[in-house]
Amino acid sequence: MTRTILDIHILQTVPPSNLNRDDTGTPKSAVYGGVRRARVSSQAWKRATRRAFVDLLDTSELGVRTKKVAEVLAERITALDPSLSKTAAWELAAETMRAATGSKIEVPKRKTKDKEKEGGESETAPESAYLMFLSGRQINALAGLAVEGAEDGDLNSLKEFLKVKENKARARQLADTGHSVDIALFGRMVADSTDLNVDAAAQVAHALSVHPVEVESDYFTAVDDRNTDAEMGAGMIGSVDFNSATLYRYAAVDVDRLQENLGAGLREDRSSAEPTRRAVAAFLEGFITSLPTGKINTFGNHTLPAAVVVKLRSRRPISFVAAFEEPVAAGEAGGFLRQSCEQLAKHVPDLESKYGLTAGGQSWVLRVGEETEALAALGTEVTLPGLMAAVGDAVAAQLEPEA
């Protein structure tokens, strides 16, 4: 069966930085090809991509991932019925979420010491035991159901309402339709109701440096502004670990699964491929331009990729990380980018020809500077806006070939 798979390959240089640190504060690393490489976890870059969506998509197309689902839902319930007290709205929200997801929604034990002991209103909303991911449409729909089932905001009325088989089924169905773009791309796990799980359409690899990397340490001092000349020494001393690297980054999007995940939320006044096109464009721009924010104020390491290669495939995703299994050596004048591009430019056509992957696919190249010139032969050269437009058109054509 023909599939629509989008592969995104990126080379990006990052100056001294600590994008993603471990429990000791040291930049994460991994051994690949027998040498220690700089590493940025997939979770860190997925988080950065999701944060970028705020500027790329309407809030109605996004979701929220939080333990405080009852508080979020209660805000929507109160907007529909302003007469409800804060505590009443929390109770209705918690009961609705229990019915919709089968999860425990209760006030955390560590937060039970509040004004209830003084006879006042509780200041702590119930929470789920783990992070829950819901779209804005799902939260709005569940809020409407809660108000419908609770006569005059009465919790017991809502409980009786949700005991009815059809109403409980509605609650679960509302939690499983109208997925947001970020849920459709990155998936969702509901531990207590696996039928509500959403398989992710996007896969993001751990970013690896194409060369060996050593961790360095910056010793710093801070001076007390109120010190006099008679008071010598620093007000604070410390150290921070960092590294610098040329990274290979990779992500893949199963466009068919993405459309399937978004399908329940399609608008009748748009083509069936339009939501998927928008989601693909947002992921492309978000993943390409985003950066994890670890120690960003300390290092100011705001770079953009030097080269992006995007390929549209019909069978399976393929990473090109093997191009760098043998570490890239620095050029005569220093630097790893030129040699990285040349190594990648040799690897890709060799791999694709040997495995018969040259027919039918489309490729685009976004590159900056003469160091990346070797990659020009890998696809049609484009700008970032041109890349998003071209990939969007290609995806739409694949999903709606008759259009």
C-alpha positions in Angstrom: 0.0 0.0 0.0 1.3 3.4 -1.0 1.9 5.7 2.0 2.8 9.4 2.3 5.9 9.9 4.5 7.8 13.1 5.1 11.4 13.0 6.1 13.2 16.1 7.5 17.0 16.2 7.7 18.8 19.1 9.3 22.4 20.2 9.8 22.7 23.0 12.4 25.7 24.5 14.1 25.3 25.5 17.7 27.9 27.6 19.5 28.8 27.1 23.2 25.5 26.1 24.8 23.7 23.7 27.1 20.5 23.0 25.2 19.5 19.8 27.0 21.2 18.8 30.3 21.1 15.7 32.4 20.5 15.3 36.2 24.0 16.7 36.9 23.6 19.8 34.7 25.9 18.4 32.1 24.9 18.6 28.4 23.5 15.2 27.3 25.7 13.0 25.2 25.7 9.6 23.5 28.3 7.2 22.0 27.8 6.7 18.2 30.4 5.3 15.9 32.6 4.6 18.9 33.0 8.3 19.9 31.2 10.6 22.3 28.8 12.9 20.6 26.7 15.9 21.8 23.0 14.9 22.1 19.7 16.7 22.3 16.9 14.5 23.3 13.9 14.0 21.1 11.6 15.1 23.9 13.4 18.4 24.2 13.0 19.2 20.5 9.4 18.0 20.5 8.7 20.4 23.4 10.3 23.2 21.5 8.3 22.5 18.4 5.0 22.4 20.4 5.9 25.8 21.9 6.5 27.2 18.4 3.0 26.2 17.4 1.6 29.0 19.6 2.9 31.5 17.0 2.0 29.3 14.0 -1.5 28.1 14.6 -4.7 29.4 16.1 -5.3 28.4 19.7 -8.4 26.5 18.6 -6.1 24.1 16.8 -4.0 23.3 19.9 -4.3 21.3 23.0 -3.1 21.5 26.6 -1.1 18.8 28.4 -1.5 19.0 32.2 -2.4 17.3 35.4 -4.7 20.3 36.1 -7.3 19.1 33.7 -10.1 19.7 36.1 -9.1 23.3 36.6 -8.9 23.8 32.9 -12.3 22.2 32.3 -13.8 24.1 35.2 -12.8 27.4 33.6 -14.8 26.5 30.5 -17.7 25.3 32.6 -17.8 28.6 34.5 -17.8 30.5 31.2 -21.0 28.6 30.3 -22.5 29.0 33.8 -21.1 32.0 35.6 -23.4 31.3 38.6 -21.2 28.4 39.7 -18.7 28.8 42.5 -15.1 27.8 41.9 -15.4 24.7 44.0 -18.7 23.6 42.3 -17.1 24.0 38.9 -14.1 21.9 40.0 -16.4 19.1 41.2 -18.4 19.1 38.0 -15.2 19.1 35.9 -13.6 16.2 37.9 -16.8 14.1 37.6 -17.0 14.7 33.9 -13.3 13.8 33.4 -13.7 10.6 35.4 -16.5 9.6 33.1 -14.8 10.6 29.9 -11.4 9.1 30.6 -11.8 6.6 33.5 -9.0 8.4 35.3 -8.7 9.3 39.0 -9.3 13.0 39.4 -8.8 14.1 43.0 -7.1 16.7 45.2 -3.5 15.6 45.7 -2.7 14.5 49.2 0.1 16.9 49.5 -2.3 19.8 48.9 -5.1 18.9 51.3 -4.1 21.4 54.0 -6.0 24.4 52.8 -8.9 26.5 53.9 -11.3 23.5 54.2 -9.8 23.0 57.6 -11.1 26.4 58.5 -14.5 25.7 57.1 -13.8 27.8 54.0 -13.8 27.0 50.3 -11.1 24.7 49.0 -8.3 26.5 47.2 -7.0 23.3 45.5 -8.5 21.9 42.4 -8.5 18.1 41.8 -5.8 16.8 39.6 -5.1 13.7 37.5 -2.4 11.3 38.5 -0.5 11.9 35.3 -0.3 14.4 32.4 -3.4 14.4 30.3 -3.5 15.8 26.7 -6.8 17.3 25.5 -7.6 19.6 22.6 -9.5 22.9 23.0 -12.5 21.4 21.1 -12.6 18.4 23.5 -12.5 20.6 26.5 -15.3 22.9 25.2 -17.4 19.9 24.3 -17.0 18.3 27.7 -17.8 21.6 29.4 -21.1 21.7 27.5 -21.9 18.1 28.5 -21.2 18.9 32.2 -23.5 21.9 32.2 -26.2 19.9 30.3 -26.1 17.1 32.9 -25.9 19.2 36.1 -29.3 20.8 36.8 -28.6 24.2 38.4 -25.0 23.1 38.9 -25.9 20.2 41.1 -23.1 17.5 41.3 -25.6 14.7 42.1 -27.6 15.5 39.0 -24.5 15.2 36.9 -23.6 11.9 38.5 -27.0 10.5 37.7 -26.8 11.9 34.2 -23.4 10.2 33.6 -24.7 6.9 34.9 -26.9 6.6 31.9 -25.0 4.4 29.4 -25.6 6.7 26.4 -24.4 9.8 28.3 -21.2 8.2 29.5 -20.6 7.0 26.0 -21.0 10.5 24.7 -18.5 11.8 27.3 -15.9 9.2 26.1 -16.6 10.0 22.4 -16.2 13.7 23.0 -12.7 13.0 24.5 -11.8 11.0 21.5 -12.8 13.3 18.6 -11.7 16.7 17.4 -8.0 16.1 18.2 -5.8 19.1 18.1 -2.8 19.4 15.7 -0.3 18.7 18.5 -2.1 15.6 19.7 -2.4 14.3 16.2 1.3 14.8 15.6 2.8 13.8 19.0 0.2 11.3 20.2 -1.6 10.8 23.5 -1.5 8.2 26.2 -4.4 7.7 28.6 -3.2 5.0 31.0 -6.6 4.2 32.4 -8.4 4.0 29.0 -6.1 2.8 26.3 -8.9 3.0 23.7 -8.4 6.8 24.0 -4.8 6.6 23.1 -3.7 8.4 19.9 -0.7 7.0 18.0 1.8 9.8 17.1 2.1 10.7 13.5 5.5 12.3 14.0 8.8 10.7 15.1 11.7 12.8 16.2 15.2 11.4 16.6 17.7 12.5 19.2 19.9 15.1 17.6 23.6 14.0 17.4 26.7 15.9 16.7 28.4 14.7 13.5 31.8 14.8 15.3 33.3 14.0 18.7 32.5 16.5 21.4 34.1 17.3 24.7 32.3 19.0 27.6 33.8 22.2 28.8 33.2 24.1 32.0 32.7 27.8 32.5 33.8 29.1 35.9 32.0 32.3 36.8 31.7 34.9 39.5 29.1 37.5 40.4 29.9 40.7 42.3 27.7 42.1 45.0 26.6 45.5 43.9 26.7 46.8 47.5 30.3 45.8 48.1 32.8 48.6 49.0 36.4 48.7 47.9 37.3 47.2 51.3 35.2 44.2 50.6 37.2 41.9 48.3 35.9 38.8 46.6 32.8 37.7 44.7 29.3 37.5 46.0 28.8 34.2 44.3 30.9 31.7 42.4 29.9 28.7 40.3 30.4 26.8 37.1 28.3 25.7 34.2 29.0 22.9 31.7 28.6 23.5 27.9 29.6 22.2 24.5 29.4 23.3 20.9 28.5 21.1 17.9 27.3 20.7 14.4 24.2 18.6 14.8 22.4 16.2 12.6 18.6 16.4 13.3 16.0 14.1 11.9 12.2 13.8 12.0 9.6 11.9 10.1 5.8 12.5 9.7 3.4 9.8 8.7 1.0 12.0 6.7 -1.7 9.4 6.4 -1.8 8.8 10.1 -1.8 12.6 10.7 -4.9 12.9 8.5 -6.5 10.0 10.2 -5.9 11.6 13.6 -7.2 14.9 12.5 -10.1 13.4 10.5 -12.8 13.7 13.2 -12.2 17.5 13.4 -12.4 18.3 9.7 -14.5 21.3 8.7 -17.1 20.8 6.0 -16.2 24.1 4.3 -12.6 23.0 3.6 -11.1 20.2 1.5 -10.4 17.1 3.4 -6.6 17.6 3.0 -6.5 21.2 4.3 -6.2 20.5 8.0 -3.4 18.1 7.3 -1.7 20.6 5.0 -1.8 23.2 7.8 -0.5 20.7 10.3 2.4 19.6 8.1 3.4 23.3 7.4 3.3 24.1 11.1 5.4 21.1 12.0 7.9 21.9 9.2 8.4 25.5 10.3 8.2 24.7 14.0 10.7 21.8 13.9 13.1 23.6 11.6 13.2 26.9 13.4 12.8 26.0 17.1 15.4 25.5 19.7 15.2 23.9 23.2 15.7 26.7 25.7 18.1 25.1 28.1 20.5 27.8 29.5 19.4 30.1 26.6 19.8 33.2 28.7 23.4 32.2 29.7 24.6 31.4 26.2 22.2 33.2 23.7 22.8 30.4 21.2 20.1 31.5 18.8 21.0 29.8 15.5 19.0 28.5 12.5 19.9 25.4 10.4 22.5 25.8 7.8 20.9 23.1 5.7 17.5 21.4 5.5 16.7 18.4 3.2 13.0 17.3 3.0 12.0 14.2 1.2 8.5 12.9 0.4 8.4 9.0 0.4 5.8 6.4 -0.4 6.9 3.4 1.8 8.8 4.1 5.0 10.8 6.8 6.8 14.6 6.8 6.3 17.2 8.6 8.5 20.6 9.5 7.0 22.4 9.4 10.4 24.6 6.6 9.0 26.4 9.2 6.9 28.0 10.3 10.2 28.7 7.0 11.8 32.3 7.7 10.9 32.9 11.1 12.6 33.4 14.1 10.4 36.9 15.6 10.6 37.4 19.3 10.9 38.4 21.1 7.7 41.9 22.5 7.1 40.8 25.9 8.4 38.5 24.4 11.0 34.8 23.9 11.0 32.7 20.8 10.4 29.8 22.1 8.2 31.4 21.8 4.8 32.7 18.3 5.4 29.3 17.3 6.9 27.5 18.4 3.8 29.9 16.6 1.5 29.6 13.4 3.5 25.8 13.6 3.4 25.8 14.5 -0.3 27.7 11.3 -1.0 25.7 9.1 1.3 22.2 9.9 0.2 22.3 9.1 -3.6 24.4 5.9 -2.8 21.8 4.7 -0.3 18.8 5.6 -2.4 20.2 4.0 -5.6 21.2 0.7 -3.9 17.8 0.4 -2.2 15.8 1.5 -5.3 14.5 4.7 -3.6 15.1 7.1 -6.5 11.8 6.8 -8.3 8.6 8.7 -7.6 9.8 10.8 -4.6 10.2 14.5 -4.3 13.0 16.4 -2.6 13.7 20.0 -1.5 16.8 21.6 -0.2 16.9 24.8 1.9 20.6 25.8 2.5 22.7 28.8 3.5 26.2 29.6 2.4 28.8 28.1 0.2 29.7 25.5 2.7 26.4 23.7 2.0 26.8 23.8 -1.8 27.4 20.0 -2.0 23.7 19.5 -1.0 22.3 21.4 -3.9 22.0 18.3 -6.0 19.8 16.5 -3.5 16.6 18.4 -4.4 14.9 21.5 -5.6 16.4 24.6 -3.9 13.8 26.6 -2.0 13.4 29.2 0.7 11.6 28.4 4.0 8.2 29.9 2.7 8.8 28.1 -0.6 9.5 24.9 1.2 6.3 25.0 3.2 4.2 25.9 0.1 5.8 23.2 -2.1 5.5 20.4 0.6 1.9 21.5 1.4 1.0 21.3 -2.3 2.7 17.9 -2.6 0.9 16.5 0.5 -2.5 17.7 -0.7 -1.9 16.1 -4.1 -1.1 12.8 -2.5 -4.1 12.9 -0.2 -6.5 14.1 -2.9 -5.1 12.9 -6.2 -8.3 13.7 -8.0 -8.1 17.4 -7.1 
